[in-house]
Amino acid sequence: MSSIFRYRRENGRTYHAYQDRVPPNLEFFADDLERDWNFHQPFDLIYLRMMTGSIKDWPRLFEQSFQHLNPGGWIELCDIVNPLVSDDGTLEGTHLLRWNTLLVEATDNLGVSLRSPKDYKQQLTDAGFKDVTQVEFKWPINPWPKDPKHKELGAWTQENLLQAVQALSLMSFTAGLGWSVVEVETLLALVRKDLKNREIHAYWPIWVVYGQKPE
């Protein structure tokens, strides 16, 4: 946004401290989102993407967001809803579904639930936001759809997951379920096969939830 709206000032909190060639009105801060916020000026927009499984206290985060927005400012979240689903039953009995179900259980045990998006709408309302809206999309896990747009989306999702599934799983399964690394890797080998199987018509619901601070 800072490259489009040059009169705006944009702050980003990121896990990646190094950023090459950023616009002059863009700043990055390495910080803990769950601690007290210390910004000296309010925002017009707070945007959070794919944060499920990262936050322990969502209501407090939304309360802090409300406090640090200008009147009339907006908050928007885009997040993945677990577990995976399919509309035709092809996901049932797969290693992919077992993995995703166990991942949800593991993060529940660790106190950072992957089911958090199901509460966003009500929690934003409770925090004081008005006109809270939820828009739902489908995110295929591989190129199984016939629709060209969803097929391309599935292809990118498959590529992403094949590389990321280990990083998503190791800490959660070992710390949250008590599995050994060997047990995790054995399951992931089967999960990767399922990710390449276009007969499994699975997808993640993606929810966009947004609301406005009253003026």
C-alpha positions in Angstrom: 0.0 0.0 0.0 2.8 2.4 0.8 4.0 2.2 -2.9 0.5 3.3 -4.0 -0.6 5.8 -1.4 2.6 7.8 -1.0 1.0 10.2 1.5 0.3 7.3 3.9 2.6 6.1 6.5 2.7 2.3 6.9 4.0 0.3 9.8 4.6 -3.4 9.6 5.4 -6.0 12.3 7.2 -8.9 10.7 9.1 -12.0 11.5 11.6 -11.0 8.8 13.8 -8.2 10.1 15.7 -7.7 6.8 13.9 -5.9 4.1 15.6 -4.8 0.9 14.6 -1.5 -0.7 11.4 -0.5 1.0 9.4 2.8 0.2 10.4 5.8 2.4 7.0 5.8 4.1 7.2 2.2 5.2 8.8 1.1 8.5 9.1 -2.4 9.9 9.2 -3.2 13.6 10.3 -6.5 15.2 8.0 -6.7 18.2 5.7 -9.0 20.2 2.1 -8.4 19.0 0.7 -9.8 22.2 2.5 -7.4 24.5 1.3 -3.8 25.2 1.4 -1.7 22.1 3.6 1.4 22.4 2.7 3.3 19.2 2.5 7.0 19.6 -0.1 7.7 16.9 -3.2 5.8 15.9 -3.8 3.9 12.6 -6.4 4.1 9.8 -6.0 0.4 9.0 -4.8 -2.7 10.9 -4.4 -5.8 8.7 -3.6 -9.3 9.9 -3.1 -12.2 7.5 -2.6 -15.9 8.3 -2.1 -15.3 12.0 -4.2 -18.3 13.3 -2.0 -20.5 15.5 0.2 -17.6 16.5 -1.9 -15.7 19.1 -3.0 -16.9 22.5 -5.3 -14.1 23.5 -7.3 -12.8 20.5 -9.8 -10.7 22.5 -7.0 -8.7 24.0 -5.4 -8.3 20.5 -8.7 -6.9 19.2 -9.1 -4.6 22.2 -5.6 -3.2 21.6 -6.4 -2.8 17.9 -9.6 -0.9 18.7 -7.7 1.4 21.0 -5.0 2.2 18.4 -7.3 2.9 15.5 -8.5 6.4 14.6 -12.3 6.8 14.7 -13.6 5.4 11.5 -10.5 3.2 11.1 -10.7 -0.4 10.0 -9.4 -3.8 11.0 -9.2 -6.6 8.5 -8.2 -10.3 9.0 -7.6 -12.9 6.3 -7.1 -16.3 7.7 -7.3 -20.0 7.1 -10.0 -22.1 8.8 -9.1 -25.6 10.1 -9.7 -28.4 9.6 -9.6 -29.2 5.9 -12.9 -30.0 4.2 -14.2 -31.6 1.0 -17.7 -31.4 -0.5 -17.6 -35.0 -2.0 -16.2 -37.1 0.8 -12.8 -37.7 -1.0 -10.9 -36.3 2.0 -12.2 -38.9 4.5 -9.8 -41.6 5.6 -6.7 -39.8 4.1 -3.4 -39.2 5.8 -3.9 -35.5 4.9 -7.0 -35.2 7.0 -5.4 -37.2 9.9 -2.4 -34.8 9.8 -4.6 -31.7 9.8 -6.8 -33.0 12.6 -3.7 -33.8 14.7 -2.2 -30.4 13.9 -5.3 -28.7 15.3 -5.2 -30.9 18.4 -1.5 -30.1 18.9 -2.0 -26.3 18.6 -4.9 -26.6 21.0 -2.6 -28.2 23.5 -0.1 -25.5 23.0 -2.6 -22.7 23.6 -2.6 -21.3 20.1 -5.6 -22.7 18.4 -5.9 -23.1 14.7 -9.7 -22.7 15.0 -9.4 -19.1 16.0 -11.0 -17.6 12.8 -14.4 -19.1 13.8 -14.5 -16.6 16.7 -13.2 -13.5 14.9 -16.6 -12.0 14.0 -18.0 -12.2 17.5 -14.8 -11.1 19.1 -14.5 -8.0 16.9 -18.1 -7.1 17.8 -17.4 -7.6 21.5 -14.3 -5.3 21.1 -16.5 -2.5 19.9 -16.2 -2.7 16.1 -19.3 -2.1 14.0 -20.5 -3.5 10.7 -18.4 -6.6 11.2 -18.5 -8.6 8.0 -17.3 -12.1 7.1 -16.6 -13.2 3.5 -15.7 -16.8 2.8 -13.6 -18.3 0.0 -12.3 -21.8 -0.9 -8.6 -22.6 -1.1 -7.9 -25.9 -2.9 -4.9 -28.0 -1.7 -3.8 -28.9 -5.2 -4.9 -28.4 -8.9 -7.9 -30.6 -8.6 -10.6 -28.0 -9.5 -11.8 -27.6 -13.1 -12.2 -23.9 -12.8 -9.0 -22.2 -14.1 -8.8 -19.7 -11.3 -9.2 -22.3 -8.5 -6.9 -24.7 -10.4 -4.1 -22.1 -10.4 -4.7 -21.3 -6.8 -4.6 -25.0 -5.9 -1.3 -25.4 -7.8 0.3 -22.6 -5.8 -1.1 -24.0 -2.6 0.3 -27.4 -3.3 3.7 -26.0 -4.0 3.6 -24.0 -0.8 2.5 -26.9 1.3 5.0 -29.4 0.0 7.7 -27.1 1.1 6.1 -25.9 4.4 4.4 -29.0 5.8 7.5 -29.9 7.8 7.9 -26.5 9.3 4.2 -26.4 10.2 4.4 -29.8 11.9 7.7 -30.5 13.7 7.4 -28.3 16.7 3.6 -28.7 17.0 3.7 -32.5 17.0 6.7 -32.9 19.2 5.8 -30.3 21.8 2.0 -30.5 21.5 1.5 -34.3 21.1 4.8 -35.8 22.3 5.7 -37.4 19.0 9.2 -38.2 18.0 10.8 -36.5 15.0 10.8 -39.9 13.2 7.1 -40.4 13.8 6.4 -36.9 12.4 8.5 -37.4 9.3 6.9 -40.8 8.6 3.4 -39.2 8.6 4.6 -36.3 6.5 5.9 -38.6 3.8 2.3 -39.9 3.4 0.8 -36.4 3.6 3.0 -35.3 0.7 1.6 -38.1 -1.4 -1.9 -37.0 -0.6 -1.1 -33.5 -1.5 -0.2 -34.6 -5.0 -3.3 -36.8 -5.4 -5.9 -34.9 -7.4 -8.5 -37.4 -6.6 -8.6 -35.8 -3.1 -10.9 -32.8 -3.6 -10.0 -31.0 -0.4 -9.8 -27.3 0.4 -9.3 -24.9 3.3 -12.0 -22.3 3.9 -10.5 -18.9 3.8 -12.3 -16.2 5.8 -11.9 -12.5 5.5 -13.3 -10.6 8.5 -13.4 -6.9 8.8 -15.0 -4.2 10.9 -14.9 -0.5 11.6 -14.3 1.6 14.7 -17.2 3.9 15.2 -16.5 7.6 14.4 
